[in-house]
């Protein structure tokens, strides 16, 4: 069985790999860890938006989307200040 990836899947894989590398390098530099959190939250937000289209009645989708947005705002705030 051949699995095909669409464009969004490929972008998410690249974001996840970059976030993993930044998290590993974040042991030496503090700002890289915050950027890794930001990328992970963006990836989580994209995943949940895709699953939200299928099942809009699930409360967990709403909660995860709100938490991902909150993580994005807090990461940006910590990076700027």
N, C-alpha and C positions, 0 to 999 in steps of 0.2 A: 504494500500500500504506500503510495507516494504522497507525502505531505507537502503541500505548497504553502508558502508564506506570502501574505500580501505585503504591501508597502508599509503599513502601520506596524505589522509584526516585526519587520526588519528594523524599523526605527526604534522600537521598544527594546530589541535585543542590543542594539548599539548603545542606547542610553543606559541599559543595565550594566553592560561591560565597562563603560566609562565611569559610572558611579562606583562600581566595585574597585576599579583602579584608583580612583580618587579617595575612596575610603581607606584603602591600604596605604596610600601615600599620606593620608591625613594623620597618621601617627607622628609624622615629622612636622607637618604644617597644619595649623588650626583651621585656616580658611578653606582648605580642601575638604575637610570633613563637612563643613556647612554646605558646600556646593554639592557634595555627594548626597546629603539629606535632601537638598532641593531637587536633584535629579530623580532620586527614588520616589519622592512625593509626586513629581510630575508623572512618572511611570505608573504609579498606583492610581493616580487620577484618571489617566487614559484607560487603564484596565477597567476601572469601575464605570466609566462612562460607556464603555463598550458593553459591559454586562447590564448596565442600567437600561439600555435600549431594549433588551430582551425581557427584563422583568422589572417593571416600574412599581410593583407593589411591595417589594422587599425593603424593609426599613434599614437593613444592613448596608445596602447600596447607598442610601442617603447618608448614613453615619460615616461611612468610609470616605465618601466624597467631601463631606464637611471637614473631616479630620485631615485629609490630604490638602485641602485649601488652607486650613489653619497651619499646617506644617510648612507650606510654601510661604505664607506671610511671615511666620516667625523666623524662618531661615533667612529670608530677605532682610528682615528687620535686624537680625543679628549680624549679617554681613555688612550692613550699612552703618551700624553704630558700634 
